[in-house]
Amino acid sequence: MSIQTITLVSDRRRISLSIEMADSWWSRFKGLMLRRSLPEGQGLWLRKTNSIHMCFMRFAIDAIFFDESGTVVKISRNLSPWTGISICIKAKDCLEMKAGEAERLGIVVGMNKI
């Protein structure tokens, strides 16, 4: 997986994030399973997915779903290990971050990835 910086923007806010890009079948399948945590401001970008599960996870996450144009279309907050699942039919990609990061950073539906 490669490390990249992405920027999310809205009329009032600009947020830069350090992400790991999961763009192969294996890296998407593995995701964050068995990891202990993620640092603040970092996440895992899952390409070509509109659903996630929390099997084999050790910590809660926020899932931020993006449509084909890179616009945030859904935020699922505080998905619990083992029991959480989230689906967004309109989504093309998903950003996973530790629980609470979407709120802490001010990420909202309608923001765009540039």
For each residue, the residues with C-beta under 8 A, 3 or more apart:
1: 20 21 22 23 27 44
2: 20 21
3: 18 19 20 21
4: 18 19 20 21 45
5: 16 17 18 19
6: 16 17 19 45 113 114
7: 14 15 16 17 113 114
8: 13 14 15 17 72 107 111 112 113 114
9: 13 14 15 111 112 114
10: 13 108 110 111 112
11:
12:
13: 8 9 10 106 111
14: 7 8 9
15: 7 8 9 105 106 107 111
16: 5 6 7
17: 5 6 7 8 41 42 43 95 97 105
18: 3 4 5 41 42 43
19: 3 4 5 6 42 43 44 45 95
20: 1 2 3 4 42 43 44 45
21: 1 2 3 4 27 45 47
22: 1 27 28 30 31 44 45 46 47
23: 1 27 28 47 48
24: 27 28
25: 28 29
26: 29 30
27: 1 21 22 23 24 30 31
28: 22 23 24 25 31 46 47 48 49
29: 25 26
30: 22 26 27 33
31: 22 27 28 44 46 52 96
32: 35 38 44 57 61 96
33: 30 55 56 57
34: 56 58
35: 32 38 58 59
36: 58 59
37: 58 59 98
38: 32 35 42 43 44 59 61 96 97 98
39: 42
40: 98 101 104
41: 17 18 101 105
42: 17 18 19 20 38 39 97
43: 17 18 19 20 38 64 95 96 97 101
44: 1 19 20 22 31 32 38 95 96 97
45: 4 6 19 20 21 22 93 94 95
46: 22 28 31 49 52 93 94 95 96
47: 21 22 23 28 93
48: 23 28 92 93
49: 28 46 52 91 93 94
50: 65 87 88 89 90 91 92 94
51: 85 86 87 88
52: 31 46 49 63 79 85 86 94 96
53: 84 85
54: 57 61 79 80 81 82 83 84 85
55: 33 82
56: 33 34 82
57: 32 33 54 60 61 81 82 84
58: 34 35 36 37 81
59: 35 36 37 38 81 98 99
60: 57 78 79 80 81 84 98 99
61: 32 38 54 57 78 79 84 96 97 98 99
62: 75 76 77 78 79 96 97 98 99 100 101 102 103
63: 52 75 76 79 86 94 95 96
64: 43 72 74 75 94 95 96 97 102 107
65: 50 72 73 74 75 76 86 88 90 91 93 94 95
66: 70 71 72 73 91 92 93 94 95 113
67: 70 71 73 90 91 92
68: 92
69: 112
70: 66 67 112 113 114
71: 66 67 110 111 112 113
72: 8 64 65 66 75 107 108 109 110 111 112 113
73: 65 66 67 88 90 91 109
74: 64 65 86 88 90 91 109
75: 62 63 64 65 72 102 107 108 109
76: 62 63 65 79 84 86 88
77: 62 99 100 102 103
78: 60 61 62 99 100
79: 52 54 60 61 62 63 76 84 85 86 99
80: 54 60 83 84
81: 54 57 58 59 60 84
82: 54 55 56 57
83: 54 80
84: 53 54 57 60 61 76 79 80 81
85: 51 52 53 54 79
86: 51 52 63 65 74 76 79
87: 50 51
88: 50 51 65 73 74 76 91 94
89: 50
90: 50 65 67 73 74
91: 49 50 65 66 67 73 74 88 94
92: 48 50 66 67 68
93: 45 46 47 48 49 65 66
94: 45 46 49 50 52 63 64 65 66 88 91
95: 17 19 43 44 45 46 63 64 65 66
96: 31 32 38 43 44 46 52 61 62 63 64
97: 17 38 42 43 44 61 62 64 101 102
98: 37 38 40 59 60 61 62 101
99: 59 60 61 62 77 78 79
100: 62 77 78 103 104
101: 40 41 43 62 97 98 104 105 107
102: 62 64 75 77 97 105 107
103: 62 77 100 106 107
104: 40 100 101
105: 15 17 41 101 102
106: 13 15 103
107: 8 15 64 72 75 101 102 103 111
108: 10 72 75 111
109: 72 73 74 75
110: 10 71 72
111: 8 9 10 13 15 71 72 107 108
112: 8 9 10 69 70 71 72
113: 6 7 8 66 70 71 72
114: 6 7 8 9 70
